[in-house]
Amino acid sequence: MKKINWQHIDRTYWGLFVALIIVAIISLFSASSTLVYSHHSALGPIGQQMVFIVLGVIAAFGIQFIPTNWVRLGGYVLLGISTLLVFSTMIPGNPLTVTVNGAARWVRIAGITFQPSELAKLSLIIVIADQLARIRTEEDKKKYFFRTLIIAAVVMLPIMASNLSTAVLIGLIIFCLWILARIPWKYTLSVVGIALLVLGLGYTIVEFGFVRRDKQMHGPFKRATTWVARIDRHLVHSDESKYVLTDENIQEVYSAVAVARGGSSPFGVLPGNSKERDYLPLAFADYIFAIIVEESGIVGAAFLIFIYLAILFRACNVSSRYSDMPAMLMTMGLALMITCQALISMLVAVGLGPVTGQPLPLISRGGTSVLITSIYFGIMMGVSREQLMLRDRVQETKEESEEDVPIVTLE
């Protein structure tokens, strides 16, 4: 077994990774009061999440030593498996599917419950990056654009049925990868235009055909009425509705109160002093950023935003010096996924966007999300590690070639 060369480990990525873990642990203890009460244990739900965090650290550490060629190959295998699992959630009566809050997003295999869409997000980025990296000519751009478009459409269709926000997020990241691969604008903007047209048409049909008639949809897209209702609630506010607490707006109302309490001081009410955690549903999951703002104020919020943006900046820095196009696109895709998902989750928590259900990467409670985000970090660390090793090999070769040059003296 080769000895680990600690010199090539990316300390910047590890610093950002550890910083998020520290924030996650502090936030978990602050936002899990309802879980502690329901489980009659202070360590039960928190200990379970700590196990996932530890497993995530182990996964990230090990994956950073896996060659990126193996990662790309594994991406195709994982994409096939995750696509089958995602499609299986659309089958009525599927014994593997677990429905939570009306959404059939989870699959239970061998007693382990997870979201196959998280696996699909990871594998799709790897595969799309690998396909786009094969572009050599102008003709290749058209060929691989349509190939990646078909792959993405097949995977995103079942995801869209149960989780529209995740499908839109994946589409945004793929659009960014197309831009980085220099796909012509006429192709990319055409897809954006068609997607907006379909979404707009779908919204109109659901709004006037079902929501305003108080009718429920059936079939794979039965959650469409929920999406439209959330958008309506965010865009259309009456003065009375802001002060009437209902089952539909309870998360937005208590989240707004938490943010307001945190805004009373630059440092918030300080960790452990949150009041809204006892009233805000899923304070430990989708709306954990509201609790962070309440307890740490604008200073804590700005620090967390800085960490997520730093992840993207680090990926840009590593990619700019990397000669391997597949690895560069893969790194940028993973970093964009983490940063964009974080920003969307934050915007929703502070009331600047409709409810999406997107967790805050590595911080929101959820085993699948923590493990997958840790794998993101492990892959990005591996790409950076290979770049540093390549740089040292080039430097050593240069020094050796200079030593072999004979010294000629003139007498």
Order of alpha helices (4+ residues) and beta strands (2+ residues): alpha-alpha-alpha-alpha-beta-beta-beta-alpha-alpha-alpha-alpha-alpha-alpha-alpha-alpha-alpha
